[in-house]
Amino acid sequence: MPLDLTILVGTMTGKAQLVAQELELLLDDGDTCVRTQLMDGLDADVFARGGLFLVCTSTYGQGDVPDNARALYESLIATRPDLSNVHYGVVALGDRTYQDTFCNGGRRFDAILAELGAKRIGEILFHDASGGTLPEEAATEWVGPWFQLVRERSALAA
Ligand SMILES: Cc1cc2nc3c(=O)[nH]c(=O)nc-3n(C[C@H](O)[C@H](O)[C@H](O)COP(=O)(O)O)c2cc1C
């Protein structure tokens, strides 16, 4: 069965966007339709139709979501929609130099989505910018097993 995946990108300097582009190139084929959207200008309505999402976001400030993700994040908190028809994964970009807030942008999205009833598939990918690996490389390794879990879930649901 064909799958639709929406990748939502929260980014300040473009690394998360690069990750999303690589993942779209990898996953978008006849069986899977991938749409990548920057979070700019989005609010909680982006989840209204349910489905499968990948939140790909970095962390800024003191463990905050990036500026372009703030409206979406705050809209989820303010409007608290029922997201029980949403499945999602998280790719969280950060830097372990920020010990206390490592990858908090991704963690924040994970926490609010779960609180609103969305179901996470698989573990979060935490990428450490000071760890010597490129985020797009880490993400392309991570996404194979993640997508396998997605396929297993959708086969069960069919
Ligand atoms: C001013 C500034 C603040 C940051 N704050 C955090 C932070 O609190 N926690 C964290 O894990 N990473 C933090 N980072 C690291 C970024 O999240 C990381 O470099 C990421 O790969 C950037 O991705 P982007 O280009 O998609 O925004 C910070 C980076 C900068 C420049």
The ligand as a Gaussian input file, in Angstrom:
#p B3LYP/6-31G(d) Opt

LIG

0 1
 C       23.317000      29.883000      19.457000
 C       23.185000      28.391000      19.414000
 C       22.478000      27.741000      20.435000
 C       22.359000      26.340000      20.451000
 N       21.714000      25.735000      21.493000
 C       21.675000      24.380000      21.559000
 C       21.086000      23.732000      22.678000
 O       20.594000      24.334000      23.623000
 N       21.079000      22.355000      22.681000
 C       21.613000      21.614000      21.670000
 O       21.584000      20.392000      21.740000
 N       22.186000      22.231000      20.582000
 C       22.220000      23.572000      20.500000
 N       22.796000      24.186000      19.409000
 C       23.350000      23.351000      18.317000
 C       22.454000      23.224000      17.069000
 O       21.194000      22.686000      17.392000
 C       23.175000      22.299000      16.065000
 O       24.361000      22.924000      15.644000
 C       22.334000      21.898000      14.866000
 O       23.020000      20.935000      14.112000
 C       22.005000      23.087000      13.976000
 O       21.083000      22.659000      12.997000
 P       20.320000      23.674000      12.003000
 O       21.325000      24.188000      11.033000
 O       19.302000      22.826000      11.297000
 O       19.673000      24.749000      12.815000
 C       22.927000      25.573000      19.403000
 C       23.624000      26.241000      18.366000
 C       23.749000      27.609000      18.371000
 C       24.532000      28.289000      17.249000

